[in-house]
Structure formats: structure tokens, C-alpha cells
Amino acid sequence: MSRIYNFSAGPAALPEAVLQQVQQEMLEWNGVGASVMEVSHRGKPFMAAAAQAEQDLRDLMGIPDNYKVLFLQGGATAQFSAIPLNLKFLGGKADYAHTGHWSKKAIADAKRFVDVNVVCDTSAEGYKHVPSSSQWNLSDDAAYVHITPNETIAGVEFDWLPDTDKPICADLSSTILSRPIDVSKYGIIYAGAQKNIGPAGLTIVIVRDDLIGNFPADMPRLMDYQVMAESDSMNNTPPTFGWYLAGKVFAWLKENGGVEAVAKVNAAKAEKLYGYIDNSDGFYSNPVAIENRSWMNVPFLLANSELDAAFLEQSHAAGLHALKGHRSVGGMRASIYNAMGMDGIDALVDFMKSFKAANS
Ligand SMILES: Cc1ncc(COP(=O)(O)O)c(C=O)c1O
């Protein structure tokens, strides 16, 4: 069986070269006579692989020394609670931008622990653009400002940061490592691994030192960044396979020129796909404001939605899988993370052209 072009939003496609390496090491890893999943996380071989993965991520993202990198479980969703709990000590309101499905969820969870101020809300328009920072209702006494720079479902992205001196907490689940960012401008960055990093079950948290150490005594210790930082993310058994595989993806990215190089490819991929959608004489359309179109998640609608089922069936048969849009949006969505090469975009655009020709 040959591999498909996988446009899944997550868990998503992983680099084939990485999967091949993992396959080779499945029975016997690193001279230990067992797979990486079968050995202690406290043994030297795993500790070395874990440290290397962290170093490679630090190199790729230019993470300053005054930030901890945590390899956790619980998904980005656990961070929706961990962030307010860890930062509650700062006092004041917590500012949240409501720009899509995932920020809505983050707000709902944060409200259980802190007084949330929603600085902007595009839910009424169905998440089609992000208002500029000058239009945000930021509070003077905010403990922190939470943003979701790429909303995976609506395909809405913004690459700027709000104008604030408060710690910025960002859910980068679907955009981490897709383009360079200045980590020093953030208080906390977090991301579930299953899009641009590795398998589901691993969550990366990058947190500035001064935001650690004031966790409420009566809350679950596993959410305390201090506990996890002091134990090198090994307070309890970490997700060893995910950590190991993430390390392979980081190494692959470094070998391929790092985040700067992949960002150029990602920009070109997005340009080609949106370019075709915009030039399809209205057969296909993307509803998002041009300046907020996501590089990673490209939703598109067919003018005649009665053709949706045929589009999905025929694209699937052509080896282009997981193109169905999220149920809340409908239509199609192509998720084109780092592991999706330009060949996948070419195959998709070719299919879209021939489907249009057959149905116009
Ligand atoms: C932007 C964003 N945030 C949070 C989540 C939830 O992540 P998890 O399932 O890892 O908790 C997702 C999942 O797709 C996402 O895309």
C-alpha cells in the first residue's frame, strides 16, 4: 500500500523520513536491545535522547535560557486550566482574545479559575478576521493576555502580537515551528504535538522563569510548572515515545534548514493553494480575510455544496485524504503542516482543477 497525501488537521502527517527511522528502530533502539517504549525514562539512553530533543527545539526556536521547556501530557486542553492556575498569583483580570473555536474553549476553562476579560470577539461573524490590537479592549490590570495565533478550525491566523507589556500566553498548537517567532516576547507558549511536532499525547510548554513558582496549594500538582520544571518533566512517567519521536522531527527540521527554511516552503504552499482558490472563478472560495488566512489550515467551500460529497469521495479515491471541513464550518479543509511537501499541494490543486472541469 502506498502512502496517501494526508490533509488531516491532527493527528496529522509526519515526515516520512522520520517514520522510516522509527520503523528501523522499532525493535532495537540505540543499542539497548529493546524499543524506546520499553526502557526506563530514567535510564541514560532515554535521558540523553530527551535532553537532545529539548536542545534541538531550543536551537530551532531560539528559546532564551530564562525559559523552561516542558514535555507534558494532557494536550493543549490541559493548558487551558494550567495557565490561569499558574498565573493567578499575578492578580487582576485575565485578558483573552476570542478569535475562534479553540480560544472559546480556553476562555471557558479559564473562567473557572480567574476573572476573564474578553478583549475581542469575532464569534458573531463566524471567525473570519482578527481585529487589530488597537481595537482590543485590553485591561490595565491584566495578569496576562491569552491569544490563539492560529485557529485550526476556521483557518484564521495572525502573526503579530498585541500591544501589551503583560505576559503573552499563546496557544501555538497548529502553528508552532511553521515560521520563526521571537520567543522572548512571550510569557508562555504551548502546543499539542499532534500537528507539527509528533504523535498525540505530548504537549510542549515553554514558560518564562518568573512565571513559575506560585501555584495554588490546593490544585493538582501535575499542572504546577514548578513541579514539572524541577523534575525535568519527569515528576511522573513522561510520554516517552512522543518525546523520542518529537526529537526526531526536530532533528529532521534542523537538517532541512530549520524554521526559516520551512517557513519559505510554507508560504509558497499557502500562496499556491489560496492562489488557485481565488482564481477558480468562484467554484471554490475561502471565507477568511486575506491578511488572516492561515498558512497551516486552509478551509474552502464549493459554491455548489451539493458537490461536497462527490468532491470528498473522488479526492479520497485519488489519494487525497482527510479533506472534510470541521462540522462547525462545513465544506473542506486542507491542513498543510510542515510535513506536507509542495508535491501534496500540487496534487491537491491538480485534483481541484479536474474536479472543477468535470462539474462546471
Ligand atoms: C489551536 C488548538 N488548540 C487546542 C487544541 C486542543 O488540543 P488537544 O486535543 O491537544 O488538547 C487544538 C486541537 O486541535 C487546536 O487546534
The ligand as a Gaussian input file, in Angstrom:
#p B3LYP/6-31G(d) Opt

LIG

0 1
 C       -5.340000      25.612000      18.291000
 C       -5.705000      24.399000      19.105000
 N       -5.730000      24.490000      20.441000
 C       -6.051000      23.442000      21.224000
 C       -6.385000      22.227000      20.664000
 C       -6.734000      21.087000      21.579000
 O       -5.615000      20.285000      21.657000
 P       -5.593000      18.896000      22.433000
 O       -6.530000      17.995000      21.747000
 O       -4.147000      18.509000      22.293000
 O       -5.976000      19.152000      23.839000
 C       -6.354000      22.063000      19.282000
 C       -6.682000      20.756000      18.685000
 O       -6.849000      20.579000      17.514000
 C       -6.020000      23.182000      18.489000
 O       -6.002000      23.081000      17.150000

